[in-house]
């Protein structure tokens, strides 16, 4: 096996962290004679300005480096509303046409999207940029729930740190799980992270200023109650059909889905901010049992309540014991 050739793009406004991720993973030393042959190339040939603290990045290769690359890494693009230079888009298209694999990190997906190569394909993007990508390129199947997407010859990752997950995944594709695990150990990171982006997305609480608003407030205060549709409809003196229609008009979703999301939000808060046992979290958030709580965490966040708490629990001081 000959050494795979990696070309890492840099340009004005490139994210230094994402650039560094790719350089660190694929440029690791002492990985054997067939390890990656890495070049960093710029559309300005000699240097580029990072978006981070005015750092100047100097390279000795121009975009001609893409001509022989087996994989092209596209780190974050600073201005997602700006169209990348035509010469950069043309070079990426040419690289892909001759069989190069292209991988984007975070907002780098906007660069690849501008080439048209993502048309009709699924692509990962940071959850905060998903709407912008979908509006600008409606023919892309935008997925803001996963850390990365592997679509064979085109790969994309979500937020900045998800680029690390993607780079290690590329190593696994090229060299196998044993080598990927070795890389992860050297970087002191997990080879695979549990869950996806969904667990990082903040839940928005939108005010409802109509007849349904008071009921929504009451539901949030009584999530551990029996919130059957019939009982809720009776509470606001509506028929079941009218209640469901008015609820959807007010919230944009069904009563069952809205209540589940509110219960998830409350459970997440308890896991993050308190030491409340998971059994009590399940009861207090209205899920009843740990099994049901675990089911919804798996379905909505692709993780378990215990793993979620491990990742996101804030420092909660222990109560002092009385002597």
Residue, then its C-alpha position, 0 to 999 in steps of 0.5 A: x500500500x502506498x502512502x495516501x496523499x492528503x491535501x489540507x486546504x487553507x484560505x483567508x478566514x480558515x478556522x485554525x482549530x479545524x486546520x490543526x485537527x487535520x494536520x495533527x491526525x494525518x500528520x502524526x509521526x512514527x505511524x509507519x512508512x505508509x502513513x499519510x503524505x500530507x501537504x497544506x495548500x492555499x488558494x493564495x499560494x504562500x499564506x492565508x490569514x486564520x479567523x483565530x486571533x490574526x494568525x498567519x498561515x504560511x504554506x509552500x504549495x498552491x492549489x496544484x497540490x489537489x491534482x495528486x491528492x487522494x483525499x482533500x480536507x476542507x476546514x471551516x469557511x469563515x463567511x458562509x454567505x460569501x461565495x468561495x473563489x471560482x478557482x478553488x471551486x473548479x479545483x475541487x470539482x476537478x479533484x472529485x472528477x478524477x476520483x479524490x475523496x473530499x471531506x469537510x469540517x464544520x462550515x467547510x461544507x459551504x465551500x463544497x456546497x458551492x461546487x454543486x457536488x453535494x446536490x442530492x446528497x446527505x451532508x452533516x453541518x453544525x446545528x446552528x448553521x443547518x437552516x442557513x445551509x438548507x435555505x442556501x442549497x435546498x437540494x442538499x439533504x441537510x442532517x444536523x443530528x449526526x456528528x458526521x456523514x460518510x457518503x463514500x467519496x464525500x464526507x462531512x462533519x458537524x461542529x469543530x470537534x466533530x472534525x476530529x471524529x471524522x478524521x479518525x473515521x477516515x483513518x479507520x477506513x484507510x488503515x482499519x480499527x486497530x490503527x484508528x484506536x491507536x491514533x485516538x489513544x495518542x490524541x487522548x480522545x475516544x475513537x468513537x463518541x457516543x450519540x450525535x449532535x442532538x444532545x448539544x442543541x439547546x431547546x427553545x421555549x417559545x412563548x404562546x400568547x393565546x388561549x393555549x398559553x396558560x395550559x402550556x405553562x401548567x403542563x410544564x409545571x406538572x410533567x409528572x402528572x397523567x397528561x392524557x389528551x382527553x384530560x388536557x382537552x377537558x381542562x380547557x373545555x374543548x372537544x378532543x378534535x378541537x383541542x388537538x387542532x388548536x394545540x398544533x396551531x399554537x405549538x406547531x406539533x402534536x400534544x404527545x410530541x410537545x409533552x415528550x420534548x418538554x419532559x426530555x428538557x426537564x430530564x436533561x436539566x435534572x441530569x445536568x444540574x442536580x445529583x438526583x438519582x436517575x430513577x427519580x429523574x424518570x419519575x419527576x420528568x413524567x417518564x415513570x420508569x428508567x426503561x422509558x427514560x432510557x428509550x426516549x434518550x436513545x431515540x432523541x439523543x442517541x445516548x443514555x441518561x447516564x452517559x448524558x449526565x457524565x458528559x454534561x453534568x455541572x459541578x454540584x457541590x456535595x452537601x456538608x455532613x453534620x458532625 
